[in-house]
């Protein structure tokens, strides 16, 4: 069976203009340590491929065992310009959590 990031974490995401915000919240302290070591901004950008055209910036939230990724130029111009269906950035957490996760 394939292991995925959602086996280790929950996710939430949102959007503002052309920027998406994705939070990855660990299911346990051990999962947080693994995620923190392996889930880089570069890996997120690679996984989301054509969806995120700009920079991805990672913020560590050790106090709540979570990572936050701010994805620039990620929403095809934003809600008023994009031809993508709503809810735009809301689905990006699901896309990220579907990432194949190897030990």
MARKOLFI-125608 format. One record per atom (N, C-alpha, C): y, x, z; residue number from 1; atom name; residue in three letters. Coordinates in Angstrom, 3 decimals. Layout:
# residues N
[[Y; X; Z]; NUM; CA; Ala]
...
# end
This chain:
# residues 103
[[-1.182; 0.828; 0.000]; 1; N; Unk]
[[0.000; 0.000; 0.000]; 1; CA; Unk]
[[1.251; 0.876; 0.000]; 1; C; Unk]
[[2.219; 0.520; -0.777]; 2; N; Unk]
[[3.450; 1.294; -0.893]; 2; CA; Unk]
[[4.358; 1.031; 0.297]; 2; C; Unk]
[[4.844; 2.092; 0.903]; 3; N; Unk]
[[5.797; 1.977; 2.001]; 3; CA; Unk]
[[7.194; 1.933; 1.414]; 3; C; Unk]
[[8.036; 1.074; 1.952]; 4; N; Unk]
[[9.408; 0.925; 1.474]; 4; CA; Unk]
[[10.376; 1.079; 2.646]; 4; C; Unk]
[[11.629; 1.326; 2.329]; 5; N; Unk]
[[12.644; 1.492; 3.362]; 5; CA; Unk]
[[12.698; 0.282; 4.279]; 5; C; Unk]
[[12.451; -0.918; 3.765]; 6; N; Unk]
[[12.517; -2.106; 4.628]; 6; CA; Unk]
[[11.438; -2.097; 5.701]; 6; C; Unk]
[[10.429; -1.251; 5.596]; 7; N; Unk]
[[9.452; -1.112; 6.668]; 7; CA; Unk]
[[10.063; -0.421; 7.888]; 7; C; Unk]
[[11.159; 0.307; 7.678]; 8; N; Unk]
[[11.825; 1.055; 8.745]; 8; CA; Unk]
[[13.156; 0.464; 9.175]; 8; C; Unk]
[[13.737; -0.421; 8.354]; 9; N; Unk]
[[15.111; -0.838; 8.624]; 9; CA; Unk]
[[15.409; -2.240; 8.115]; 9; C; Unk]
[[16.476; -2.784; 8.672]; 10; N; Unk]
[[17.093; -4.008; 8.183]; 10; CA; Unk]
[[18.312; -3.602; 7.362]; 10; C; Unk]
[[18.872; -4.520; 6.614]; 11; N; Unk]
[[20.068; -4.192; 5.852]; 11; CA; Unk]
[[21.053; -5.343; 5.796]; 11; C; Unk]
[[22.309; -4.980; 5.649]; 12; N; Unk]
[[23.392; -5.942; 5.440]; 12; CA; Unk]
[[24.335; -5.318; 4.429]; 12; C; Unk]
[[24.950; -6.138; 3.634]; 13; N; Unk]
[[25.929; -5.601; 2.695]; 13; CA; Unk]
[[27.004; -6.626; 2.411]; 13; C; Unk]
[[28.088; -6.124; 1.886]; 14; N; Unk]
[[29.205; -6.978; 1.530]; 14; CA; Unk]
[[30.031; -6.313; 0.458]; 14; C; Unk]
[[31.062; -6.996; 0.034]; 15; N; Unk]
[[31.893; -6.437; -1.024]; 15; CA; Unk]
[[33.354; -6.756; -0.775]; 15; C; Unk]
[[34.189; -5.898; -1.301]; 16; N; Unk]
[[35.635; -6.078; -1.271]; 16; CA; Unk]
[[36.169; -5.406; -2.521]; 16; C; Unk]
[[36.672; -6.199; -3.432]; 17; N; Unk]
[[37.147; -5.633; -4.685]; 17; CA; Unk]
[[35.986; -5.010; -5.439]; 17; C; Unk]
[[36.119; -3.745; -5.770]; 18; N; Unk]
[[35.098; -3.031; -6.533]; 18; CA; Unk]
[[34.301; -2.067; -5.641]; 18; C; Unk]
[[34.333; -2.307; -4.334]; 19; N; Unk]
[[33.647; -1.449; -3.367]; 19; CA; Unk]
[[32.595; -2.270; -2.632]; 19; C; Unk]
[[31.394; -1.721; -2.542]; 20; N; Unk]
[[30.324; -2.356; -1.774]; 20; CA; Unk]
[[30.073; -1.542; -0.511]; 20; C; Unk]
[[29.690; -2.230; 0.528]; 21; N; Unk]
[[29.418; -1.639; 1.815]; 21; CA; Unk]
[[27.989; -2.030; 2.177]; 21; C; Unk]
[[27.111; -1.043; 2.392]; 22; N; Unk]
[[25.708; -1.318; 2.707]; 22; CA; Unk]
[[25.378; -0.672; 4.053]; 22; C; Unk]
[[24.903; -1.481; 4.983]; 23; N; Unk]
[[24.462; -0.969; 6.273]; 23; CA; Unk]
[[22.941; -0.989; 6.329]; 23; C; Unk]
[[22.376; 0.092; 6.844]; 24; N; Unk]
[[20.931; 0.221; 7.042]; 24; CA; Unk]
[[20.728; 0.407; 8.536]; 24; C; Unk]
[[20.085; -0.581; 9.174]; 25; N; Unk]
[[19.932; -0.600; 10.623]; 25; CA; Unk]
[[18.460; -0.369; 10.952]; 25; C; Unk]
[[18.192; 0.698; 11.669]; 26; N; Unk]
[[16.812; 1.090; 11.970]; 26; CA; Unk]
[[16.116; 0.078; 12.870]; 26; C; Unk]
[[14.812; -0.072; 12.667]; 27; N; Unk]
[[13.998; -0.971; 13.475]; 27; CA; Unk]
[[13.595; -0.335; 14.816]; 27; C; Unk]
[[13.700; 1.002; 14.915]; 28; N; Unk]
[[13.324; 1.699; 16.147]; 28; CA; Unk]
[[14.070; 3.037; 16.196]; 28; C; Unk]
[[14.148; 3.658; 17.375]; 29; N; Unk]
[[14.779; 4.973; 17.463]; 29; CA; Unk]
[[14.077; 6.022; 16.582]; 29; C; Unk]
[[12.750; 5.938; 16.497]; 30; N; Unk]
[[12.008; 6.884; 15.657]; 30; CA; Unk]
[[12.333; 6.672; 14.181]; 30; C; Unk]
[[12.428; 5.411; 13.795]; 31; N; Unk]
[[12.786; 5.105; 12.402]; 31; CA; Unk]
[[14.183; 5.621; 12.093]; 31; C; Unk]
[[15.097; 5.502; 13.049]; 32; N; Unk]
[[16.461; 5.981; 12.814]; 32; CA; Unk]
[[16.479; 7.485; 12.549]; 32; C; Unk]
[[15.722; 8.226; 13.303]; 33; N; Unk]
[[15.702; 9.671; 13.100]; 33; CA; Unk]
[[15.175; 10.022; 11.709]; 33; C; Unk]
[[14.164; 9.309; 11.261]; 34; N; Unk]
[[13.621; 9.552; 9.919]; 34; CA; Unk]
[[14.618; 9.151; 8.836]; 34; C; Unk]
[[15.200; 7.994; 8.987]; 35; N; Unk]
[[16.169; 7.513; 7.999]; 35; CA; Unk]
[[17.377; 8.443; 7.946]; 35; C; Unk]
[[17.871; 8.832; 9.103]; 36; N; Unk]
[[19.043; 9.710; 9.166]; 36; CA; Unk]
[[18.769; 11.044; 8.472]; 36; C; Unk]
[[17.558; 11.542; 8.602]; 37; N; Unk]
[[17.210; 12.824; 7.983]; 37; CA; Unk]
[[17.012; 12.721; 6.472]; 37; C; Unk]
[[16.538; 11.581; 5.993]; 38; N; Unk]
[[16.128; 11.484; 4.587]; 38; CA; Unk]
[[17.021; 10.643; 3.684]; 38; C; Unk]
[[17.768; 9.685; 4.236]; 39; N; Unk]
[[18.536; 8.767; 3.402]; 39; CA; Unk]
[[19.955; 9.294; 3.220]; 39; C; Unk]
[[20.109; 10.136; 2.230]; 40; N; Unk]
[[21.407; 10.747; 1.946]; 40; CA; Unk]
[[22.224; 9.853; 1.012]; 40; C; Unk]
[[23.508; 10.149; 0.936]; 41; N; Unk]
[[24.375; 9.430; -0.004]; 41; CA; Unk]
[[23.893; 9.645; -1.439]; 41; C; Unk]
[[23.435; 10.837; -1.737]; 42; N; Unk]
[[22.945; 11.147; -3.087]; 42; CA; Unk]
[[21.695; 10.333; -3.411]; 42; C; Unk]
[[20.813; 10.181; -2.430]; 43; N; Unk]
[[19.595; 9.407; -2.659]; 43; CA; Unk]
[[19.920; 7.924; -2.888]; 43; C; Unk]
[[20.894; 7.407; -2.148]; 44; N; Unk]
[[21.321; 6.020; -2.340]; 44; CA; Unk]
[[21.904; 5.850; -3.736]; 44; C; Unk]
[[22.772; 6.766; -4.137]; 45; N; Unk]
[[23.388; 6.678; -5.468]; 45; CA; Unk]
[[22.328; 6.749; -6.564]; 45; C; Unk]
[[21.361; 7.621; -6.424]; 46; N; Unk]
[[20.285; 7.741; -7.413]; 46; CA; Unk]
[[19.464; 6.458; -7.474]; 46; C; Unk]
[[19.152; 5.894; -6.314]; 47; N; Unk]
[[18.336; 4.674; -6.286]; 47; CA; Unk]
[[19.069; 3.493; -6.922]; 47; C; Unk]
[[20.350; 3.380; -6.656]; 48; N; Unk]
[[21.118; 2.257; -7.205]; 48; CA; Unk]
[[21.594; 2.513; -8.631]; 48; C; Unk]
[[21.380; 3.708; -9.102]; 49; N; Unk]
[[21.549; 4.117; -10.500]; 49; CA; Unk]
[[22.768; 3.515; -11.187]; 49; C; Unk]
[[22.592; 2.651; -12.136]; 50; N; Unk]
[[23.685; 2.107; -12.935]; 50; CA; Unk]
[[24.544; 1.098; -12.189]; 50; C; Unk]
[[24.138; 0.670; -11.012]; 51; N; Unk]
[[24.923; -0.300; -10.255]; 51; CA; Unk]
[[26.122; 0.325; -9.561]; 51; C; Unk]
[[26.000; 1.585; -9.166]; 52; N; Unk]
[[27.082; 2.278; -8.472]; 52; CA; Unk]
[[27.543; 3.428; -9.354]; 52; C; Unk]
[[28.730; 3.281; -9.911]; 53; N; Unk]
[[29.234; 4.291; -10.848]; 53; CA; Unk]
[[30.105; 5.343; -10.166]; 53; C; Unk]
[[30.636; 5.033; -8.997]; 54; N; Unk]
[[31.508; 5.970; -8.288]; 54; CA; Unk]
[[30.778; 6.692; -7.172]; 54; C; Unk]
[[31.568; 7.251; -6.271]; 55; N; Unk]
[[31.038; 8.005; -5.139]; 55; CA; Unk]
[[30.369; 7.086; -4.128]; 55; C; Unk]
[[29.397; 7.647; -3.423]; 56; N; Unk]
[[28.780; 6.989; -2.268]; 56; CA; Unk]
[[29.069; 7.875; -1.064]; 56; C; Unk]
[[29.627; 7.267; -0.012]; 57; N; Unk]
[[29.966; 7.995; 1.207]; 57; CA; Unk]
[[29.132; 7.420; 2.350]; 57; C; Unk]
[[28.485; 8.306; 3.123]; 58; N; Unk]
[[27.642; 7.870; 4.242]; 58; CA; Unk]
[[28.371; 8.085; 5.559]; 58; C; Unk]
[[28.260; 7.084; 6.428]; 59; N; Unk]
[[28.777; 7.169; 7.789]; 59; CA; Unk]
[[27.618; 6.934; 8.747]; 59; C; Unk]
[[27.451; 7.845; 9.711]; 60; N; Unk]
[[26.399; 7.725; 10.707]; 60; CA; Unk]
[[26.933; 6.935; 11.901]; 60; C; Unk]
[[26.178; 5.948; 12.339]; 61; N; Unk]
[[26.552; 5.120; 13.485]; 61; CA; Unk]
[[25.463; 5.278; 14.550]; 61; C; Unk]
[[25.463; 6.438; 15.181]; 62; N; Unk]
[[24.407; 6.781; 16.130]; 62; CA; Unk]
[[24.307; 5.786; 17.287]; 62; C; Unk]
[[25.431; 5.236; 17.708]; 63; N; Unk]
[[25.420; 4.335; 18.862]; 63; CA; Unk]
[[24.655; 3.042; 18.605]; 63; C; Unk]
[[24.500; 2.650; 17.342]; 64; N; Unk]
[[23.716; 1.449; 17.021]; 64; CA; Unk]
[[22.536; 1.769; 16.102]; 64; C; Unk]
[[22.244; 3.049; 15.951]; 65; N; Unk]
[[21.117; 3.524; 15.139]; 65; CA; Unk]
[[21.147; 2.922; 13.734]; 65; C; Unk]
[[22.272; 3.166; 13.070]; 66; N; Unk]
[[22.471; 2.624; 11.728]; 66; CA; Unk]
[[23.241; 3.623; 10.876]; 66; C; Unk]
[[23.119; 3.449; 9.570]; 67; N; Unk]
[[23.908; 4.206; 8.605]; 67; CA; Unk]
[[24.694; 3.198; 7.782]; 67; C; Unk]
[[25.906; 3.584; 7.404]; 68; N; Unk]
[[26.724; 2.733; 6.560]; 68; CA; Unk]
[[27.079; 3.514; 5.297]; 68; C; Unk]
[[26.868; 2.901; 4.156]; 69; N; Unk]
[[27.167; 3.532; 2.876]; 69; CA; Unk]
[[28.273; 2.745; 2.184]; 69; C; Unk]
[[29.340; 3.437; 1.841]; 70; N; Unk]
[[30.434; 2.834; 1.098]; 70; CA; Unk]
[[30.282; 3.289; -0.350]; 70; C; Unk]
[[30.096; 2.317; -1.226]; 71; N; Unk]
[[29.797; 2.588; -2.631]; 71; CA; Unk]
[[30.998; 2.199; -3.493]; 71; C; Unk]
[[31.640; 3.186; -4.075]; 72; N; Unk]
[[32.826; 2.963; -4.893]; 72; CA; Unk]
[[32.437; 2.660; -6.341]; 72; C; Unk]
[[33.256; 1.869; -6.981]; 73; N; Unk]
[[33.032; 1.462; -8.378]; 73; CA; Unk]
[[31.611; 0.912; -8.528]; 73; C; Unk]
[[31.312; -0.071; -7.669]; 74; N; Unk]
[[29.941; -0.576; -7.587]; 74; CA; Unk]
[[29.787; -2.022; -8.029]; 74; C; Unk]
[[30.887; -2.690; -8.328]; 75; N; Unk]
[[30.794; -4.134; -8.527]; 75; CA; Unk]
[[31.359; -4.580; -9.868]; 75; C; Unk]
[[31.263; -3.714; -10.854]; 76; N; Unk]
[[31.672; -4.072; -12.214]; 76; CA; Unk]
[[33.100; -4.614; -12.250]; 76; C; Unk]
[[33.975; -4.016; -11.437]; 77; N; Unk]
[[35.373; -4.427; -11.417]; 77; CA; Unk]
[[35.731; -5.379; -10.301]; 77; C; Unk]
[[34.752; -5.943; -9.615]; 78; N; Unk]
[[35.016; -6.878; -8.522]; 78; CA; Unk]
[[34.769; -8.313; -8.934]; 78; C; Unk]
[[34.860; -9.208; -7.948]; 79; N; Unk]
[[34.516; -10.605; -8.145]; 79; CA; Unk]
[[35.314; -11.328; -9.214]; 79; C; Unk]
[[36.557; -10.955; -9.388]; 80; N; Unk]
[[37.380; -11.666; -10.365]; 80; CA; Unk]
[[37.204; -11.129; -11.776]; 80; C; Unk]
[[36.547; -9.991; -11.939]; 81; N; Unk]
[[36.397; -9.387; -13.257]; 81; CA; Unk]
[[34.955; -9.278; -13.725]; 81; C; Unk]
[[34.013; -9.323; -12.801]; 82; N; Unk]
[[32.620; -9.041; -13.114]; 82; CA; Unk]
[[31.925; -10.222; -13.782]; 82; C; Unk]
[[30.998; -9.908; -14.667]; 83; N; Unk]
[[30.136; -10.922; -15.255]; 83; CA; Unk]
[[28.821; -11.039; -14.496]; 83; C; Unk]
[[28.634; -10.202; -13.472]; 84; N; Unk]
[[27.447; -10.308; -12.623]; 84; CA; Unk]
[[27.530; -11.605; -11.821]; 84; C; Unk]
[[26.358; -12.162; -11.495]; 85; N; Unk]
[[26.368; -13.392; -10.713]; 85; CA; Unk]
[[26.757; -13.106; -9.270]; 85; C; Unk]
[[27.302; -14.115; -8.613]; 86; N; Unk]
[[27.597; -13.995; -7.196]; 86; CA; Unk]
[[26.288; -13.827; -6.459]; 86; C; Unk]
[[26.239; -13.233; -5.347]; 87; N; Unk]
[[27.307; -12.774; -4.492]; 87; CA; Unk]
[[27.608; -11.291; -4.620]; 87; C; Unk]
[[27.511; -10.721; -5.770]; 88; N; Unk]
[[27.865; -9.327; -6.039]; 88; CA; Unk]
[[27.242; -8.367; -5.040]; 88; C; Unk]
[[28.041; -7.812; -4.137]; 89; N; Unk]
[[27.566; -6.781; -3.218]; 89; CA; Unk]
[[26.554; -7.246; -2.196]; 89; C; Unk]
[[26.438; -8.535; -1.981]; 90; N; Unk]
[[25.511; -9.046; -0.969]; 90; CA; Unk]
[[24.060; -8.680; -1.275]; 90; C; Unk]
[[23.731; -8.517; -2.519]; 91; N; Unk]
[[22.345; -8.225; -2.894]; 91; CA; Unk]
[[22.009; -6.735; -2.872]; 91; C; Unk]
[[23.000; -5.879; -2.727]; 92; N; Unk]
[[22.739; -4.446; -2.784]; 92; CA; Unk]
[[21.903; -3.942; -1.600]; 92; C; Unk]
[[22.037; -4.556; -0.430]; 93; N; Unk]
[[21.195; -4.140; 0.704]; 93; CA; Unk]
[[19.728; -4.377; 0.375]; 93; C; Unk]
[[19.424; -5.510; -0.227]; 94; N; Unk]
[[18.045; -5.793; -0.619]; 94; CA; Unk]
[[17.530; -4.808; -1.637]; 94; C; Unk]
[[18.381; -4.458; -2.581]; 95; N; Unk]
[[17.984; -3.480; -3.604]; 95; CA; Unk]
[[17.714; -2.116; -2.972]; 95; C; Unk]
[[18.541; -1.731; -2.005]; 96; N; Unk]
[[18.347; -0.443; -1.346]; 96; CA; Unk]
[[17.099; -0.459; -0.468]; 96; C; Unk]
[[16.885; -1.538; 0.272]; 97; N; Unk]
[[15.718; -1.602; 1.160]; 97; CA; Unk]
[[14.403; -1.629; 0.399]; 97; C; Unk]
[[14.436; -1.956; -0.872]; 98; N; Unk]
[[13.230; -1.961; -1.693]; 98; CA; Unk]
[[12.840; -0.549; -2.150]; 98; C; Unk]
[[13.649; 0.447; -1.820]; 99; N; Unk]
[[13.386; 1.844; -2.184]; 99; CA; Unk]
[[12.012; 2.282; -1.673]; 99; C; Unk]
[[11.223; 2.894; -2.534]; 100; N; Unk]
[[9.944; 3.459; -2.113]; 100; CA; Unk]
[[10.237; 4.576; -1.113]; 100; C; Unk]
[[9.525; 4.540; 0.010]; 101; N; Unk]
[[9.766; 5.492; 1.083]; 101; CA; Unk]
[[8.514; 6.297; 1.326]; 101; C; Unk]
[[8.586; 7.579; 1.051]; 102; N; Unk]
[[7.446; 8.463; 1.297]; 102; CA; Unk]
[[7.650; 9.190; 2.619]; 102; C; Unk]
[[6.567; 9.469; 3.283]; 103; N; Unk]
[[6.649; 10.147; 4.584]; 103; CA; Unk]
[[6.986; 11.602; 4.442]; 103; C; Unk]
# end
